[in-house]
Amino acid sequence: MKKVIALILSLVLIVAFALTVAGCKKAEAPKPAEAPATAPAAPAAPAAPTAPAGK
């Protein structure tokens, strides 16, 4: 009877160890979010008129 109990206990321990190793997979790192497409550059503001040099 002791051999049967030892066999069952060893099988339970082996199964528990196998499930522990197989079940504890390293979590995947989340993929970095894709950078949004850059919007087209706004047109440059027109240059302000300059005042006349000598008055």
Secondary structure, 3 states (H helix, E strand, C coil): CHHHHHHHHHHHHHHHHHHHHHHCCCCCCCCCCCCCCCCCCCCCCCCCCCCCCCC
